[in-house]
Structure formats: C-alpha cells, structure tokens
Amino acid sequence: MGSRRFPGKVLAPFQGKAIIARLIDAAAEAVARDRITVATSATAADDPLACYVRELGVSVFRGPLENVVERFQGCLRANPCDWFFRLCADSPLLDPSLLSAAMRYQDGKDIDLVTNVFPRTFPKGQSVELIRAATFAAIDASRLTPQQKEHATQIYYYHPEIFNIVNIESAEPKLAETSYAVDTLEDLIHLEHLCSQELFPPKVLMQEVKRVA
C-alpha cells in the first residue's frame, strides 16, 4: 500500500475489481484458493489491504516491511509446503497458464527455482517464480544486502552457480519489452484502455524450458 509512485495501488479498481483481487483470481485457477496467502507488512498502512483480503476469504501473513525474505520465511513457517509461488501484487493480467507450466517441474528433486525472468522473455506483469521451500527457508537473511532482503529472490539470480534454476522462455522474446504491470496511475489507465480492445491480453506462447544452472 505504501508505493511511492502509486500509493494504495493494489486496492485500486481495475475493470471493476481491485488489482489484488484479480491476481488472486488468476492464481486460484492453478492453486487451490485456500492455499493462497497474501504476505504483506505489519505496518498500519497495510491494514486496509489485510482487511480487504480477509473479506475475500484469503489468508494473510504480516511481517517486516523491508526484509521481505524474512517475511516470506515467516509465512512459510506458518504455511508449511514443499513449493510456493512468489507473485507480485501489481499484476492484474497474470496468465494462469504460466503457473501451470511452472508446476510441471515441481517433481525435479534437484531444482531450486522455476522462473520466467532469467532471462526475461515475457512482459512485466507476467512474472512467475516457483520456489522450493526448503531452499528458501535455508537462506540466512542476516547475510544479505538490504536490496537482497527487499527483493526476495534476487539472491538466486546473483548466484546461479549455487542454485539450480529452470527458466521458461516465451516463443516471442520481444514481449519482454512490454509491460502489463501497474506501477503508476498512468499504467492503470493504459491497461484499462488496452483491455477494452478485442483479443487483449494476447495468449502467451511458451517454448521449451532452458536449464540455467
């Protein structure tokens, strides 16, 4: 809720429904709704978000504002699992088929992360990361830089020699130059306009995955 460029953006209406609600609906097409948790901060600014999400019947975990790694690790302790998706709340047009594609690799015993941003060949706002919980839980947050604490999966991409990463690539890499994410009010207005046109958003085409490490 404390976005500097667009305060409160995750509760902003997009096509008649809050951005966060649209993301939850998309995630629920691939993951059972009762397994979805919104991990937000414990600051008062995020009280309205937590209240709204609970009214949707979705669980909420609240932790540190800036140390997102620690927040996610606390969320994992409260919601034990083998794998979890990290999805950004500014993505009202997330394609659920990307989640399903990532889940095909969850039986890989040597895989730590399934992603589609290493390198990015999909639009911003279509980012998906499926993370092995045991690997993430073992990260020592106290040894990370402030930036790595804030950007929860940055440590994976900075050290691909340590982690086994699978990257899902688009059949149209130039899509990486576009954005379906909402960072500003102007982005929201732009996406609303695009969605008023037929055949938008376009169906994302995928090709074979690439093993990075």
Summary of the structure (lengths in Angstrom):
residues: 213
radius of gyration: 16.7
end to end distance: 35.4
largest distance: 48.7
contacts: 637
relative contact order: 0.16
helix: 38%
strand: 17%
